[in-house]
Amino acid sequence: MMNPCAVATQRPDIDGDDRWASIHKRYLSECREKDPDVIFLGDCIFATLYDTDTWNQYFAPMHCLNFSIRNDRIEHVLWRIENGELDNVKPKIVVLHVGTNNVDNSAAEIADGILEIVNKIRTKLPDVYIVLPTILPRGQHPNKLREKFSEVNSIVKEKVVALNRIQTVCIGKDLIQIDGTISHHDMFDYKNLTNTGAKKVFEPVHDLLSQILNENEQEKDLTPSE
């Protein structure tokens, strides 16, 4: 049986305002007009990050583009890649976070869908470094969805651990308090991050990206000084 997460699917225009297609077209324009070092690709977690102080402080100075759309599922991001969002660009790093909206799929389906996107990115950009932050926990109290996403994270980590230029980074563990709850101060709707939550979650991503970018610069600088 075909995994629905691994089948590129255009998002239906349920609201009737064609916003999703319009955002996709804007991203295609940015591919042609800009020269990013880092591209963030994904769903509401990254779309919300774009509106935080953390983005402006940590990621904007890295020459990042953010190709993320709220409510996107894995299959929608896969469609966007297949339809040009990574064409005409040569970033050093692609950061992918997707899967939090695939609540009706199994852990195995979600993990395989993420890996399908990884393969598609690698096909389009053979030399790019791919960073996979873990899917964030959600819900105020411990729940089955958190358990599912934890399983997804374990599967993905195991599958990519031996692959070259692909790295997972654990985020979100600091969101869960001693009693197992998540505070609205960190996730305002127990799914998307506040400014405070974003800073907690994305510091390790910033540190990893800085390390990768610095290593790339050192690799380039091989000419002896005169």
Secondary structure, DSSP 8 states (H G I E B T S, - for coil): ---GGGS------SSSS-HHHHHHHHHHHHHHH---SEEEEESHHHHHHTTSHHIIIIIGGGTEEEEE-TT--HHHHHHHIIIIITTT---SEEEEE--TT-TTS-HHHHHHHHHHHHHHHHHH-TT-EEEEE-----SSS--HHHHHHHHHHHHHHHHHTTSTTEEEE---GGGB-TTS-B-TTTBTTSSSB-HHHHHHHHHHHHHHHHHHHHHHHHHH--S---
